[in-house]
Amino acid sequence: MDDIGRKALLFDFYGPLLTEKQREVYDCAVGDDMSLGEIAESMGVSRQAVFDLLSRTEALLHRMEENIGYIQRDIQVRNTCRNIQQLALEMEQ
């Protein structure tokens, strides 16, 4: 999975656990592909403040996945379902 896809999954699974400001900055950076300068201008803060918040938010999302593991479990369940579906199709033949 590419980096953008991984970031999007992290946000989908754990975004509701973030503060409003963390969600806003992360969604602008990842979802809307805005630069740090663009985000800073739209929020009325410094580029450094956006960089710091984004860095902390990314680290937090990665720690959440390491500790909770929803994404990994979701991938495992999807793979298992695909395998079951394939076996069922093979049995029909």
PDB file as gemmi writes it, atoms N, CA and C in Angstrom:
CRYST1    1.000    1.000    1.000  90.00  90.00  90.00 P 1                      
ATOM      1  N   MET A   1       0.843  -1.173   0.000  1.00  0.00           N  
ATOM      2  CA  MET A   1       0.000   0.000   0.000  1.00  0.00           C  
ATOM      3  C   MET A   1       0.894   1.244   0.000  1.00  0.00           C  
ATOM      4  N   ASP A   2       0.541   2.231  -0.811  1.00  0.00           N  
ATOM      5  CA  ASP A   2       1.358   3.429  -0.881  1.00  0.00           C  
ATOM      6  C   ASP A   2       1.141   4.307   0.358  1.00  0.00           C  
ATOM      7  N   ASP A   3       2.001   5.303   0.507  1.00  0.00           N  
ATOM      8  CA  ASP A   3       1.984   6.153   1.696  1.00  0.00           C  
ATOM      9  C   ASP A   3       0.679   6.944   1.812  1.00  0.00           C  
ATOM     10  N   ILE A   4       0.189   7.466   0.696  1.00  0.00           N  
ATOM     11  CA  ILE A   4      -1.055   8.237   0.719  1.00  0.00           C  
ATOM     12  C   ILE A   4      -2.223   7.339   1.128  1.00  0.00           C  
ATOM     13  N   GLY A   5      -2.256   6.128   0.574  1.00  0.00           N  
ATOM     14  CA  GLY A   5      -3.317   5.187   0.939  1.00  0.00           C  
ATOM     15  C   GLY A   5      -3.279   4.832   2.409  1.00  0.00           C  
ATOM     16  N   ARG A   6      -2.082   4.631   2.920  1.00  0.00           N  
ATOM     17  CA  ARG A   6      -1.923   4.298   4.348  1.00  0.00           C  
ATOM     18  C   ARG A   6      -2.391   5.459   5.226  1.00  0.00           C  
ATOM     19  N   LYS A   7      -2.010   6.680   4.840  1.00  0.00           N  
ATOM     20  CA  LYS A   7      -2.428   7.857   5.609  1.00  0.00           C  
ATOM     21  C   LYS A   7      -3.940   8.016   5.581  1.00  0.00           C  
ATOM     22  N   ALA A   8      -4.534   7.767   4.420  1.00  0.00           N  
ATOM     23  CA  ALA A   8      -5.994   7.876   4.304  1.00  0.00           C  
ATOM     24  C   ALA A   8      -6.678   6.836   5.190  1.00  0.00           C  
ATOM     25  N   LEU A   9      -6.148   5.614   5.204  1.00  0.00           N  
ATOM     26  CA  LEU A   9      -6.719   4.576   6.067  1.00  0.00           C  
ATOM     27  C   LEU A   9      -6.584   4.939   7.546  1.00  0.00           C  
ATOM     28  N   LEU A  10      -5.427   5.446   7.921  1.00  0.00           N  
ATOM     29  CA  LEU A  10      -5.236   5.859   9.310  1.00  0.00           C  
ATOM     30  C   LEU A  10      -6.275   6.908   9.696  1.00  0.00           C  
ATOM     31  N   PHE A  11      -6.503   7.859   8.801  1.00  0.00           N  
ATOM     32  CA  PHE A  11      -7.477   8.917   9.081  1.00  0.00           C  
ATOM     33  C   PHE A  11      -8.889   8.352   9.137  1.00  0.00           C  
ATOM     34  N   ASP A  12      -9.214   7.442   8.219  1.00  0.00           N  
ATOM     35  CA  ASP A  12     -10.552   6.847   8.214  1.00  0.00           C  
ATOM     36  C   ASP A  12     -10.832   6.082   9.505  1.00  0.00           C  
ATOM     37  N   PHE A  13      -9.864   5.321   9.959  1.00  0.00           N  
ATOM     38  CA  PHE A  13     -10.068   4.499  11.148  1.00  0.00           C  
ATOM     39  C   PHE A  13      -9.963   5.290  12.452  1.00  0.00           C  
ATOM     40  N   TYR A  14      -8.994   6.189  12.534  1.00  0.00           N  
ATOM     41  CA  TYR A  14      -8.707   6.845  13.801  1.00  0.00           C  
ATOM     42  C   TYR A  14      -9.010   8.343  13.831  1.00  0.00           C  
ATOM     43  N   GLY A  15      -9.425   8.907  12.714  1.00  0.00           N  
ATOM     44  CA  GLY A  15      -9.726  10.332  12.653  1.00  0.00           C  
ATOM     45  C   GLY A  15     -10.698  10.808  13.719  1.00  0.00           C  
ATOM     46  N   PRO A  16     -11.764  10.040  13.986  1.00  0.00           N  
ATOM     47  CA  PRO A  16     -12.709  10.499  15.025  1.00  0.00           C  
ATOM     48  C   PRO A  16     -12.081  10.639  16.418  1.00  0.00           C  
ATOM     49  N   LEU A  17     -10.936  10.030  16.642  1.00  0.00           N  
ATOM     50  CA  LEU A  17     -10.271  10.125  17.941  1.00  0.00           C  
ATOM     51  C   LEU A  17      -9.383  11.362  18.062  1.00  0.00           C  
ATOM     52  N   LEU A  18      -9.205  12.081  16.959  1.00  0.00           N  
ATOM     53  CA  LEU A  18      -8.369  13.279  16.961  1.00  0.00           C  
ATOM     54  C   LEU A  18      -9.175  14.495  17.401  1.00  0.00           C  
ATOM     55  N   THR A  19      -8.459  15.538  17.795  1.00  0.00           N  
ATOM     56  CA  THR A  19      -9.134  16.801  18.086  1.00  0.00           C  
ATOM     57  C   THR A  19      -9.582  17.424  16.764  1.00  0.00           C  
ATOM     58  N   GLU A  20     -10.461  18.402  16.852  1.00  0.00           N  
ATOM     59  CA  GLU A  20     -10.958  19.078  15.645  1.00  0.00           C  
ATOM     60  C   GLU A  20      -9.806  19.704  14.853  1.00  0.00           C  
ATOM     61  N   LYS A  21      -8.888  20.335  15.551  1.00  0.00           N  
ATOM     62  CA  LYS A  21      -7.755  20.990  14.874  1.00  0.00           C  
ATOM     63  C   LYS A  21      -6.851  19.947  14.213  1.00  0.00           C  
ATOM     64  N   GLN A  22      -6.582  18.845  14.894  1.00  0.00           N  
ATOM     65  CA  GLN A  22      -5.774  17.770  14.298  1.00  0.00           C  
ATOM     66  C   GLN A  22      -6.451  17.225  13.042  1.00  0.00           C  
ATOM     67  N   ARG A  23      -7.763  16.995  13.124  1.00  0.00           N  
ATOM     68  CA  ARG A  23      -8.505  16.486  11.960  1.00  0.00           C  
ATOM     69  C   ARG A  23      -8.435  17.470  10.800  1.00  0.00           C  
ATOM     70  N   GLU A  24      -8.621  18.743  11.109  1.00  0.00           N  
ATOM     71  CA  GLU A  24      -8.628  19.764  10.068  1.00  0.00           C  
ATOM     72  C   GLU A  24      -7.280  19.830   9.345  1.00  0.00           C  
ATOM     73  N   VAL A  25      -6.198  19.889  10.099  1.00  0.00           N  
ATOM     74  CA  VAL A  25      -4.867  19.987   9.499  1.00  0.00           C  
ATOM     75  C   VAL A  25      -4.524  18.721   8.717  1.00  0.00           C  
ATOM     76  N   TYR A  26      -4.797  17.574   9.302  1.00  0.00           N  
ATOM     77  CA  TYR A  26      -4.464  16.301   8.642  1.00  0.00           C  
ATOM     78  C   TYR A  26      -5.287  16.126   7.368  1.00  0.00           C  
ATOM     79  N   ASP A  27      -6.575  16.479   7.423  1.00  0.00           N  
ATOM     80  CA  ASP A  27      -7.432  16.349   6.246  1.00  0.00           C  
ATOM     81  C   ASP A  27      -6.990  17.308   5.144  1.00  0.00           C  
ATOM     82  N   CYS A  28      -6.608  18.523   5.506  1.00  0.00           N  
ATOM     83  CA  CYS A  28      -6.106  19.470   4.501  1.00  0.00           C  
ATOM     84  C   CYS A  28      -4.834  18.951   3.851  1.00  0.00           C  
ATOM     85  N   ALA A  29      -3.926  18.424   4.660  1.00  0.00           N  
ATOM     86  CA  ALA A  29      -2.637  17.965   4.131  1.00  0.00           C  
ATOM     87  C   ALA A  29      -2.770  16.691   3.316  1.00  0.00           C  
ATOM     88  N   VAL A  30      -3.512  15.722   3.819  1.00  0.00           N  
ATOM     89  CA  VAL A  30      -3.603  14.419   3.173  1.00  0.00           C  
ATOM     90  C   VAL A  30      -4.775  14.354   2.196  1.00  0.00           C  
ATOM     91  N   GLY A  31      -5.943  14.752   2.658  1.00  0.00           N  
ATOM     92  CA  GLY A  31      -7.137  14.641   1.834  1.00  0.00           C  
ATOM     93  C   GLY A  31      -7.198  15.663   0.709  1.00  0.00           C  
ATOM     94  N   ASP A  32      -6.831  16.902   1.023  1.00  0.00           N  
ATOM     95  CA  ASP A  32      -6.915  17.978   0.035  1.00  0.00           C  
ATOM     96  C   ASP A  32      -5.574  18.285  -0.620  1.00  0.00           C  
ATOM     97  N   ASP A  33      -4.512  17.622  -0.188  1.00  0.00           N  
ATOM     98  CA  ASP A  33      -3.163  17.795  -0.741  1.00  0.00           C  
ATOM     99  C   ASP A  33      -2.700  19.253  -0.715  1.00  0.00           C  
ATOM    100  N   MET A  34      -3.016  19.939   0.376  1.00  0.00           N  
ATOM    101  CA  MET A  34      -2.598  21.332   0.533  1.00  0.00           C  
ATOM    102  C   MET A  34      -1.182  21.371   1.097  1.00  0.00           C  
ATOM    103  N   SER A  35      -0.443  22.402   0.724  1.00  0.00           N  
ATOM    104  CA  SER A  35       0.905  22.581   1.257  1.00  0.00           C  
ATOM    105  C   SER A  35       0.821  23.135   2.679  1.00  0.00           C  
ATOM    106  N   LEU A  36       1.933  23.058   3.385  1.00  0.00           N  
ATOM    107  CA  LEU A  36       1.970  23.610   4.748  1.00  0.00           C  
ATOM    108  C   LEU A  36       1.664  25.098   4.732  1.00  0.00           C  
ATOM    109  N   GLY A  37       2.199  25.793   3.740  1.00  0.00           N  
ATOM    110  CA  GLY A  37       1.953  27.232   3.614  1.00  0.00           C  
ATOM    111  C   GLY A  37       0.486  27.545   3.372  1.00  0.00           C  
ATOM    112  N   GLU A  38      -0.154  26.746   2.529  1.00  0.00           N  
ATOM    113  CA  GLU A  38      -1.578  26.960   2.251  1.00  0.00           C  
ATOM    114  C   GLU A  38      -2.423  26.724   3.491  1.00  0.00           C  
ATOM    115  N   ILE A  39      -2.093  25.679   4.218  1.00  0.00           N  
ATOM    116  CA  ILE A  39      -2.840  25.376   5.448  1.00  0.00           C  
ATOM    117  C   ILE A  39      -2.627  26.483   6.469  1.00  0.00           C  
ATOM    118  N   ALA A  40      -1.373  26.906   6.627  1.00  0.00           N  
ATOM    119  CA  ALA A  40      -1.052  27.956   7.586  1.00  0.00           C  
ATOM    120  C   ALA A  40      -1.815  29.238   7.264  1.00  0.00           C  
ATOM    121  N   GLU A  41      -1.849  29.586   5.994  1.00  0.00           N  
ATOM    122  CA  GLU A  41      -2.553  30.808   5.581  1.00  0.00           C  
ATOM    123  C   GLU A  41      -4.052  30.697   5.861  1.00  0.00           C  
ATOM    124  N   SER A  42      -4.630  29.546   5.545  1.00  0.00           N  
ATOM    125  CA  SER A  42      -6.076  29.386   5.742  1.00  0.00           C  
ATOM    126  C   SER A  42      -6.452  29.363   7.222  1.00  0.00           C  
ATOM    127  N   MET A  43      -5.527  28.918   8.073  1.00  0.00           N  
ATOM    128  CA  MET A  43      -5.815  28.835   9.509  1.00  0.00           C  
ATOM    129  C   MET A  43      -5.329  30.055  10.291  1.00  0.00           C  
ATOM    130  N   GLY A  44      -4.536  30.892   9.636  1.00  0.00           N  
ATOM    131  CA  GLY A  44      -4.017  32.069  10.310  1.00  0.00           C  
ATOM    132  C   GLY A  44      -2.949  31.767  11.337  1.00  0.00           C  
ATOM    133  N   VAL A  45      -2.134  30.734  11.044  1.00  0.00           N  
ATOM    134  CA  VAL A  45      -1.023  30.365  11.936  1.00  0.00           C  
ATOM    135  C   VAL A  45       0.249  30.263  11.110  1.00  0.00           C  
ATOM    136  N   SER A  46       1.365  30.025  11.786  1.00  0.00           N  
ATOM    137  CA  SER A  46       2.629  29.918  11.073  1.00  0.00           C  
ATOM    138  C   SER A  46       2.762  28.551  10.402  1.00  0.00           C  
ATOM    139  N   ARG A  47       3.605  28.510   9.392  1.00  0.00           N  
ATOM    140  CA  ARG A  47       3.899  27.253   8.694  1.00  0.00           C  
ATOM    141  C   ARG A  47       4.503  26.245   9.673  1.00  0.00           C  
ATOM    142  N   GLN A  48       5.342  26.735  10.594  1.00  0.00           N  
ATOM    143  CA  GLN A  48       5.968  25.875  11.591  1.00  0.00           C  
ATOM    144  C   GLN A  48       4.925  25.257  12.518  1.00  0.00           C  
ATOM    145  N   ALA A  49       3.911  26.035  12.879  1.00  0.00           N  
ATOM    146  CA  ALA A  49       2.849  25.512  13.745  1.00  0.00           C  
ATOM    147  C   ALA A  49       2.103  24.382  13.044  1.00  0.00           C  
ATOM    148  N   VAL A  50       1.852  24.546  11.749  1.00  0.00           N  
ATOM    149  CA  VAL A  50       1.176  23.499  10.975  1.00  0.00           C  
ATOM    150  C   VAL A  50       2.064  22.272  10.888  1.00  0.00           C  
ATOM    151  N   PHE A  51       3.347  22.484  10.603  1.00  0.00           N  
ATOM    152  CA  PHE A  51       4.294  21.370  10.503  1.00  0.00           C  
ATOM    153  C   PHE A  51       4.337  20.583  11.812  1.00  0.00           C  
ATOM    154  N   ASP A  52       4.434  21.296  12.927  1.00  0.00           N  
ATOM    155  CA  ASP A  52       4.505  20.634  14.237  1.00  0.00           C  
ATOM    156  C   ASP A  52       3.233  19.837  14.528  1.00  0.00           C  
ATOM    157  N   LEU A  53       2.075  20.449  14.278  1.00  0.00           N  
ATOM    158  CA  LEU A  53       0.808  19.767  14.544  1.00  0.00           C  
ATOM    159  C   LEU A  53       0.641  18.555  13.634  1.00  0.00           C  
ATOM    160  N   LEU A  54       0.998  18.705  12.374  1.00  0.00           N  
ATOM    161  CA  LEU A  54       0.888  17.595  11.429  1.00  0.00           C  
ATOM    162  C   LEU A  54       1.831  16.454  11.818  1.00  0.00           C  
ATOM    163  N   SER A  55       3.043  16.780  12.210  1.00  0.00           N  
ATOM    164  CA  SER A  55       4.008  15.756  12.629  1.00  0.00           C  
ATOM    165  C   SER A  55       3.517  14.996  13.857  1.00  0.00           C  
ATOM    166  N   ARG A  56       3.018  15.722  14.836  1.00  0.00           N  
ATOM    167  CA  ARG A  56       2.505  15.082  16.050  1.00  0.00           C  
ATOM    168  C   ARG A  56       1.273  14.232  15.746  1.00  0.00           C  
ATOM    169  N   THR A  57       0.429  14.723  14.862  1.00  0.00           N  
ATOM    170  CA  THR A  57      -0.782  13.985  14.508  1.00  0.00           C  
ATOM    171  C   THR A  57      -0.438  12.695  13.780  1.00  0.00           C  
ATOM    172  N   GLU A  58       0.498  12.759  12.834  1.00  0.00           N  
ATOM    173  CA  GLU A  58       0.919  11.543  12.120  1.00  0.00           C  
ATOM    174  C   GLU A  58       1.515  10.527  13.077  1.00  0.00           C  
ATOM    175  N   ALA A  59       2.336  10.990  14.003  1.00  0.00           N  
ATOM    176  CA  ALA A  59       2.937  10.083  14.986  1.00  0.00           C  
ATOM    177  C   ALA A  59       1.853   9.457  15.861  1.00  0.00           C  
ATOM    178  N   LEU A  60       0.872  10.253  16.254  1.00  0.00           N  
ATOM    179  CA  LEU A  60      -0.225   9.753  17.078  1.00  0.00           C  
ATOM    180  C   LEU A  60      -1.031   8.689  16.333  1.00  0.00           C  
ATOM    181  N   LEU A  61      -1.346   8.933  15.068  1.00  0.00           N  
ATOM    182  CA  LEU A  61      -2.101   7.961  14.280  1.00  0.00           C  
ATOM    183  C   LEU A  61      -1.334   6.651  14.136  1.00  0.00           C  
ATOM    184  N   HIS A  62      -0.036   6.741  13.924  1.00  0.00           N  
ATOM    185  CA  HIS A  62       0.777   5.519  13.813  1.00  0.00           C  
ATOM    186  C   HIS A  62       0.820   4.765  15.141  1.00  0.00           C  
ATOM    187  N   ARG A  63       0.911   5.486  16.250  1.00  0.00           N  
ATOM    188  CA  ARG A  63       0.903   4.830  17.565  1.00  0.00           C  
ATOM    189  C   ARG A  63      -0.442   4.155  17.823  1.00  0.00           C  
ATOM    190  N   MET A  64      -1.518   4.817  17.403  1.00  0.00           N  
ATOM    191  CA  MET A  64      -2.844   4.221  17.578  1.00  0.00           C  
ATOM    192  C   MET A  64      -2.931   2.895  16.828  1.00  0.00           C  
ATOM    193  N   GLU A  65      -2.445   2.872  15.598  1.00  0.00           N  
ATOM    194  CA  GLU A  65      -2.494   1.626  14.828  1.00  0.00           C  
ATOM    195  C   GLU A  65      -1.600   0.560  15.457  1.00  0.00           C  
ATOM    196  N   GLU A  66      -0.427   0.950  15.933  1.00  0.00           N  
ATOM    197  CA  GLU A  66       0.470  -0.015  16.585  1.00  0.00           C  
ATOM    198  C   GLU A  66      -0.194  -0.621  17.821  1.00  0.00           C  
ATOM    199  N   ASN A  67      -0.908   0.197  18.585  1.00  0.00           N  
ATOM    200  CA  ASN A  67      -1.514  -0.268  19.828  1.00  0.00           C  
ATOM    201  C   ASN A  67      -2.859  -0.961  19.626  1.00  0.00           C  
ATOM    202  N   ILE A  68      -3.669  -0.467  18.697  1.00  0.00           N  
ATOM    203  CA  ILE A  68      -5.017  -0.993  18.510  1.00  0.00           C  
ATOM    204  C   ILE A  68      -5.080  -1.999  17.367  1.00  0.00           C  
ATOM    205  N   GLY A  69      -4.470  -1.670  16.247  1.00  0.00           N  
ATOM    206  CA  GLY A  69      -4.366  -2.598  15.128  1.00  0.00           C  
ATOM    207  C   GLY A  69      -5.613  -2.798  14.291  1.00  0.00           C  
ATOM    208  N   TYR A  70      -6.509  -1.809  14.241  1.00  0.00           N  
ATOM    209  CA  TYR A  70      -7.734  -1.951  13.443  1.00  0.00           C  
ATOM    210  C   TYR A  70      -7.441  -2.184  11.962  1.00  0.00           C  
ATOM    211  N   ILE A  71      -6.502  -1.456  11.412  1.00  0.00           N  
ATOM    212  CA  ILE A  71      -6.227  -1.571   9.976  1.00  0.00           C  
ATOM    213  C   ILE A  71      -5.690  -2.958   9.660  1.00  0.00           C  
ATOM    214  N   GLN A  72      -4.756  -3.427  10.454  1.00  0.00           N  
ATOM    215  CA  GLN A  72      -4.201  -4.759  10.214  1.00  0.00           C  
ATOM    216  C   GLN A  72      -5.279  -5.828  10.325  1.00  0.00           C  
ATOM    217  N   ARG A  73      -6.146  -5.704  11.323  1.00  0.00           N  
ATOM    218  CA  ARG A  73      -7.245  -6.672  11.469  1.00  0.00           C  
ATOM    219  C   ARG A  73      -8.209  -6.593  10.298  1.00  0.00           C  
ATOM    220  N   ASP A  74      -8.500  -5.400   9.829  1.00  0.00           N  
ATOM    221  CA  ASP A  74      -9.393  -5.230   8.693  1.00  0.00           C  
ATOM    222  C   ASP A  74      -8.809  -5.892   7.444  1.00  0.00           C  
ATOM    223  N   ILE A  75      -7.535  -5.724   7.231  1.00  0.00           N  
ATOM    224  CA  ILE A  75      -6.869  -6.353   6.082  1.00  0.00           C  
ATOM    225  C   ILE A  75      -6.945  -7.872   6.197  1.00  0.00           C  
ATOM    226  N   GLN A  76      -6.705  -8.403   7.390  1.00  0.00           N  
ATOM    227  CA  GLN A  76      -6.768  -9.846   7.599  1.00  0.00           C  
ATOM    228  C   GLN A  76      -8.174 -10.382   7.348  1.00  0.00           C  
ATOM    229  N   VAL A  77      -9.188  -9.683   7.840  1.00  0.00           N  
ATOM    230  CA  VAL A  77     -10.570 -10.118   7.636  1.00  0.00           C  
ATOM    231  C   VAL A  77     -10.925 -10.088   6.157  1.00  0.00           C  
ATOM    232  N   ARG A  78     -10.539  -9.038   5.461  1.00  0.00           N  
ATOM    233  CA  ARG A  78     -10.826  -8.945   4.027  1.00  0.00           C  
ATOM    234  C   ARG A  78     -10.140 -10.076   3.253  1.00  0.00           C  
ATOM    235  N   ASN A  79      -8.898 -10.373   3.605  1.00  0.00           N  
ATOM    236  CA  ASN A  79      -8.183 -11.471   2.945  1.00  0.00           C  
ATOM    237  C   ASN A  79      -8.858 -12.812   3.220  1.00  0.00           C  
ATOM    238  N   THR A  80      -9.273 -13.024   4.447  1.00  0.00           N  
ATOM    239  CA  THR A  80      -9.960 -14.263   4.793  1.00  0.00           C  
ATOM    240  C   THR A  80     -11.272 -14.381   4.025  1.00  0.00           C  
ATOM    241  N   CYS A  81     -12.014 -13.300   3.925  1.00  0.00           N  
ATOM    242  CA  CYS A  81     -13.274 -13.315   3.166  1.00  0.00           C  
ATOM    243  C   CYS A  81     -13.026 -13.632   1.695  1.00  0.00           C  
ATOM    244  N   ARG A  82     -11.979 -13.050   1.133  1.00  0.00           N  
ATOM    245  CA  ARG A  82     -11.636 -13.347  -0.262  1.00  0.00           C  
ATOM    246  C   ARG A  82     -11.300 -14.832  -0.433  1.00  0.00           C  
ATOM    247  N   ASN A  83     -10.551 -15.376   0.499  1.00  0.00           N  
ATOM    248  CA  ASN A  83     -10.187 -16.794   0.433  1.00  0.00           C  
ATOM    249  C   ASN A  83     -11.421 -17.685   0.532  1.00  0.00           C  
ATOM    250  N   ILE A  84     -12.325 -17.354   1.437  1.00  0.00           N  
ATOM    251  CA  ILE A  84     -13.560 -18.131   1.581  1.00  0.00           C  
ATOM    252  C   ILE A  84     -14.392 -18.048   0.311  1.00  0.00           C  
ATOM    253  N   GLN A  85     -14.478 -16.854  -0.245  1.00  0.00           N  
ATOM    254  CA  GLN A  85     -15.240 -16.676  -1.475  1.00  0.00           C  
ATOM    255  C   GLN A  85     -14.619 -17.478  -2.606  1.00  0.00           C  
ATOM    256  N   GLN A  86     -13.309 -17.470  -2.710  1.00  0.00           N  
ATOM    257  CA  GLN A  86     -12.626 -18.238  -3.757  1.00  0.00           C  
ATOM    258  C   GLN A  86     -12.860 -19.736  -3.572  1.00  0.00           C  
ATOM    259  N   LEU A  87     -12.761 -20.219  -2.350  1.00  0.00           N  
ATOM    260  CA  LEU A  87     -13.011 -21.627  -2.076  1.00  0.00           C  
ATOM    261  C   LEU A  87     -14.452 -22.018  -2.412  1.00  0.00           C  
ATOM    262  N   ALA A  88     -15.394 -21.151  -2.093  1.00  0.00           N  
ATOM    263  CA  ALA A  88     -16.801 -21.419  -2.416  1.00  0.00           C  
ATOM    264  C   ALA A  88     -17.009 -21.500  -3.917  1.00  0.00           C  
ATOM    265  N   LEU A  89     -16.361 -20.630  -4.662  1.00  0.00           N  
ATOM    266  CA  LEU A  89     -16.463 -20.669  -6.118  1.00  0.00           C  
ATOM    267  C   LEU A  89     -15.861 -21.951  -6.680  1.00  0.00           C  
ATOM    268  N   GLU A  90     -14.739 -22.354  -6.111  1.00  0.00           N  
ATOM    269  CA  GLU A  90     -14.092 -23.593  -6.567  1.00  0.00           C  
ATOM    270  C   GLU A  90     -14.965 -24.808  -6.261  1.00  0.00           C  
ATOM    271  N   MET A  91     -15.666 -24.791  -5.137  1.00  0.00           N  
ATOM    272  CA  MET A  91     -16.523 -25.904  -4.774  1.00  0.00           C  
ATOM    273  C   MET A  91     -17.739 -26.009  -5.698  1.00  0.00           C  
ATOM    274  N   GLU A  92     -18.199 -24.886  -6.238  1.00  0.00           N  
ATOM    275  CA  GLU A  92     -19.339 -24.882  -7.147  1.00  0.00           C  
ATOM    276  C   GLU A  92     -19.000 -25.534  -8.479  1.00  0.00           C  
ATOM    277  N   GLN A  93     -17.751 -25.511  -8.856  1.00  0.00           N  
ATOM    278  CA  GLN A  93     -17.348 -26.028 -10.161  1.00  0.00           C  
ATOM    279  C   GLN A  93     -17.265 -27.497 -10.216  1.00  0.00           C  
TER     280      GLN A  93                                                      
END                                                                             
